């Protein structure tokens, strides 16, 4: 494994509504186009001014198109909203699906996270499609997430399953002023008709004792049809992060194995199948100054040995974590991250494309990319 090329998708522009660039999504089209989505805002914590931008490269990252915002956020029940993020799925040919995270913007003064209740602003899922490699997009359409009529924050793109179904991924959160205990779960919801309806779902993570929060699920369909789901794992009693956990499904997401501890501390991206039935895991290691790393598993995602590690990005900052006493501390800590949320895509020759946000301070970050050659066998 070796990082063979790298570059910048977009440089955050100081003193504009594109100063803080975060939450990237990436997909690779049959035409060879790399298309990237990301959230842009004047500050990382901003609700006012946040929007989603789309850009692409037709020369393997050497240059990128001028980013544009094709998505007009609709109102829901008379409430205006903004799009906070987008994730992209290549549907074949020239078609792309954007999964959009809509957030209530009826009161611009409210922060996204309510520190008193641990609730979120109303968050809903919309879909938009492009039929022409991302040049134009349809009007966003609201997803019916029933029976989950609560904030449903997306955790990644729609998955195309081996049986032809689609799977939409999200987390369950509390309504903004709900004072009950937050009981976190991750969900996959399934469509058999190309996204027209979503009648079935499965809970991919939930601790009945409500102690362990399996945040930021990162599922991917591997080469053999297995779905491997990785989780950024938080102990809500000890107020500390645990190692990345994983579980898998062999039947298109209907049933799942027991969780296992990968032995690796960090926040993962979606895994990827590479040469010789190995699995690549990109993750952010925040045990010190933030470092984005990649490791390889040769045992179906159970373990990722030290000798497989390569560095994707090393920040020239101090550590961005601290001792936490509450969920409020955990959210405040996340707001201070200036490096994170890698997303992955496989290239036609088997290389791995990684995008992530990085910068010197949380309110001034860029979107960067790295290409990793995955051909060399790890002994």
N, C-alpha and C positions, 0 to 999 in steps of 0.2 A: 504494500500500500504506500502511495506517495502522492502528496499534493503537487500536481504538475502545472497548475496555472491558477491565477486568482485575479480579481479585479473588483471594480465598484459598479454596482447597478445604478445607484443614485446617491449623490452627496447631499446631506442635509444642508439647507440654506438658512443661515443665521438670520434672525429677526423677520422670519416669514412664517406662513402657516405650513411650511415644509421643513421646519427646523428639526423636529423630532420625527424620525422615520423608523418605524418598528413593524412587527407582526408580518414578516414577509411570507408569501406563498409562491410556489414555483411549479411549473409543469413544462414538459418537453413535447413538442408537436411532431407529427410525422414529417412535416416540411423541414424539420431541423430547427425551427424557431424555439428559443427559450423565452417563455413569457412569465413575467413576475408581477405579483400584486403586493402592495404594502400600504400600511396606514401612515398618513402624514398628518402632523398637527403642530401647532406653535410650541407646545410643551408636551411632555410625555403624559402628564396627568390631565391634560386639557380635555374637556368635553366640547367646548366651543371651538370650532375651526377644524375638527378632525374630519378626515375624508379618506377615501380609498383611491389609490392611483394604480394604473396599469402601464407597464412598459415591456418592451421585448428587444431581443437581440437576434439578428439573422446571421451573425458571424462569430458564434461561439463566445460571446461575451466581450469581444473587442470594443464594441460600441452598443449603445442602447438608445431606443427611440425616446423622444420627449414624452415624459409621463403625462397621462391624461386621466380625467375622472369621468367615466361613462355612466356612472350609476347615480340616479336621482332617488333619494330616499323617500318613499311614500309615507303618508300619515297612517296611523292605526287608531281607529275609533276616535278620530279627530286630533290625535296627539302627533305632533311632528317628531321626526327622528333623524339620526345621522347614522351612517355606516361606519363601524369601528374597525372592521377587518374583512378580508376576503381570502378564500382558499380556492385553488384552481384544480380542475380535473380535466384531462384530455380525454375526449369521448370518441376519438377516431376521426380520421379525415381532417377537416378544417374546424371541427366542432370543439368547443370548450364550455365547461360548466363552472360558473363562479358561485360559491356558497358564501353568502354575505351575512355579517353580524350587524343587525339593526339595533340601535339603542335609543330609548326615549329621550327626547330633547325638549320636552314641554316646559321644563324649568332649567334653563342653562346654568343656574347657580349651583345645582346639585352635583356633587362628585359622583363618580361611577359606583363607588363602594360606600355604603352607609356604615360608618364606624360604630354607631350605637346599636344597630340591629344585626350587622353582618349581612345585610341584604344588598342586592344589586338593582340598579335602574332596570326597568323592563327591557329585556333583550330578546329579540326574535330572529328567526332565520328566514332569509329570502334567497331565491335563486335567480340568476340571469344567465342567458346563453349567448354565445357567439357562434356564428356559422362561417366566419371568414377569418380564422386565425387571430381573433381578438381585435379586428379593426372596428367592428360595430357590435353592439350588445342589445339584447331585448330588455324590455322594462322588467324590473325586479318583481318577482311573484312571491307572496308570502307562503311559507310552508305550514301545513297543519301538523303541529306537534302533539295533538291530543293523544293521551290524557294529560300531557305536561303543559299546563297553561300557566307557567311560571317562567322566570328568566332562564333562557336556554342558550348559553354561550357556546359557540362552535369551538371545536378543538382541532379541526383540520378539514381537509377536503372530503367530498363524497368519494367512497370507495366503490370500484367496479368489481363485483364478486364473481367467482368462477361459474356460478349457476345463472349469471345474467342479472341478478338483482343489484340494486344500488343500496349502499348503506351510508346514512348521514350520521355524523358523530357530534355529540354535544354533551355538556355537563348540566346538572340540575342545581339551580341556585334559589335563594329565597327572594321573595318580593321585597321591595325597598323598605317598607315600614312594618314588615312581619317580625314580631318580637319572639316568635317561637325558636327553638333550637334549629340551627342549620344542619340538615342531614344531607351530606354530599353524595352524589352518585354520578357515574358516567354511563352514557346510553349510546347504543347503535339503533337507529330506526331504519326499517327496510321498505323499499319500493320495488314492485315487480313490473311496473309500467313506465319506467323511465322518468320517475319523479312526479307523476300526476297524482299519486296517492301514496300514503305511508301508513298502512294499516297494522304493521307488526313492529315490535321492538324487543330488545333484550338489554338488561342492565349488565354492563361489563365490569363495573366495580361498585361495591358498596360494603362498608363494614357495619354489620348489625349493631356493634357496640358504639359506633360513631366516633371511634378513636382515631383510626387511620383514614386519611383522606388521600385517595388515589387521583391526584390532580393531573390535568393536562394529558389525558390519554392520547397515545400516538399509535394507532393501529395502521398496519400495512398488510396487503396481500402479497405473500411470498411466491416464489417461482413454482412451488409445489401446490399452491392453492390454500395453504395454511394462512390464517390471519394471526399475526403476532401483534399483541397490544402491549406497549410499554407505558409506564406511569411514573410521574414525578411524585414521590411518596412522602407524606407529611404526617407526623405523629402529633395529634392535637392535644394530647395530654402532656407530653414532654416538651411540646413547642419546639420541635426540631425536625429536620428532614432526615429521612431514612434513605437507604439505597434505592436505586431504581428497581421497580418490580415489573414482572411480566407475566402474561398468561396467553394461551393460544386457543384457537378454535379450528377444528378440522372439518366442520360442517357448515361453512358459510355464515358463521356467527351465531348459530342456534344454541350451541352449548360451549362451555369453556372449561379449560383445565383449572386446577388450583393455582393461586398466585405463587410465584417464586421470587426470591431475592437474587438479583443478578450479581451482587457483590460490588457494584459500582455506584459511587455517590454521584448524583447529578440530576439534571433535567434533560430528558431525552428528546430527540427528534424521531420521526417515523423510521423504523428499520428498513433495510433494503437487502434483497437477495443479490449475491454476487457470485463470482466464479467458484466452482468446486463445492456447491451447496453450502457456502458460508453466508453469514448474515452480518452486515455492517450496522453498527450503532453509533450515531453521532450524538453527542451530549455536551451540556455545559457543566463544567466542574467549577463549583464555587466554594471549595474548601479553602481557597486562598484567593488571590486576584483571579478574576474570571478567565477561564481557558475553555475554548471549544475544542473537543477532542473527538477522535474516532477510534473505535476498537472493533475487533472481529471475533465472532463466535463460530466455532466448528461443531457445536453440539446442540443445534436447533435453538439457539438463543438463550441457553441456560447460563453460560459463563463467557466472559470476555477477557482473555488473559492479558497480563501486563505487557508482554512482548509484542502484542499486536497494535499497541497504541501509537497514533500519530497526532500531531498538533495541527488543527485547522486554523485557529486564531488564538493569539495570546494578548490579553489586554495590558496596556501600560498604565494600570490604575491600581489603587489599593483594593483590598478585599471589600466586597459590597454586601456582606452579610454580617449579622450581629446576633447576640443572644436575644431570644424573643420570650415574651411573657404572655402574649395573647394573639388572637387571630388578627387584631388590628395591627400589631407589630409586624406580622407576616405580610400583610398587604402593604404597609408602609415600606418594608424592605424591598418588595417587588418594584415599587415605584422608583427606587433608587438604582435599579439595575441599568447599566448602560451597554450591556452586551447580552445577547440571548436569542432565544426562539429560533434555532436553526430549523430549516425545512430542507427536505431532500427530494431528488428526482434522479431516476436512472437515465443515462444517455444510451444511445443505440449500440455503442461498442462495449457497454458494461461499466463504463466509468460512472462515478457518482457526482452529481452536481449539488452543492450545498449553498444555501443562501441564509443570511442571518443579519441582525442589526448590531452595530458596534459604534462606539464613539467615546470621547473623553469624559462626557457628563451625560446624565439621563436625558436632558432636554436638547442635546445636540448629537444626533446619531445618524449614521449612514446605513444604506443597505449594501452589503458586500457579498461576493460569491467566491467559491473555491471549487476547483475541479480535482477530484481524486482518482488516480489510476488504480483500478482494483484487480488488475490482471495477475500480479505476482502472488504465488502461493505462500501462505504463512505456514511455516513448519512447526 
